[in-house]
Amino acid sequence: MPLERYDTLLKDAHNRKYAVGAFNIFALEFLPAILSAAEEEKSPALLQINPIHFYLADPGPYLDYVKHQIAKTKVPIGLNLDHGISKDIILKGIQAGFPSVMFDGSKLPYAENLAQTREIVELAAACGITVEAELGTLNDEGLEINAENRDRLFTNPEKAADFVNHTGVHALAVAIGNAHGFYKGKPELDFERLKKINARVAVPLVLHGGSGISDSDFQKAISLGISKINIYTEMSAAAATTVKSLCNEKDSPCDYPTLLFKAREAVKKVVIDKMRVFKSSGKA
């Protein structure tokens, strides 16, 4: 199928009450794992590349290959630049051929985040490119959440509405107790806050830091407006654990192609599980 638009994928998920899994790729063995899982599950999906991994492959030629593989699939697949933290990185992503981008100005003061996001939306619109933005700060430091830092870190519902109205973004990533990587303790998502954001914001909402959140919390978040969920760490850990296990087995073949293939199978299992939890299976 042709490359699917980011906003089309998220609008369908929003309207049909499921979430699109957004799976980060940076190595060739991840790409076929995700595409194969999507076809088996008859599920739409988003492929993402984080600029921190650009050093592993020249993004332009790599994207050409990724798009060629997407074109051979029978389900809707989108492609997105994940966590562009500056205008320069966003421009590099657009020039490389990303059809949608995520600008992460979440560490900036509110007014600066809004101004830079609006500038990037205007720039991207001239190229027909959709933009995801982020408001609020993910708890990546594992802080103990209390009343003071909750209001400082988490997405403010009133500001979220103002931010979306003044920037024109196509989707908004929110901070409600989620974090990148595996969680240091049991994640406690602020569902009441998510409910308020969803009531005030007209665009689909995004949950970053999906690895480690329980199935029930995922599904509750989806019921409250989350239409896209990012997954990377859990896939990476599954691949690494598989490779480590094979290398430690005396009678197991440890040639590099076998390791890549087994890593691919481990990633595919994670992706299939998430698609079923997100209720995107059968939605293609």
PyMOL commands that set and color helices and strands:
alter all, ss='L'
color gray80, all
select helices_A, chain A and resi 6-16+30-41+51-56+59-71+87-96+110-125+147-153+157-167+191-200+215-223+233-248+256-277
alter helices_A, ss='H'
color red, helices_A
select strands_A, chain A and resi 20-24+45-49+77-84+100-103+130-135+171-174+205-207+226-231
alter strands_A, ss='S'
color yellow, strands_A
deselect
rebuild
show_as cartoon
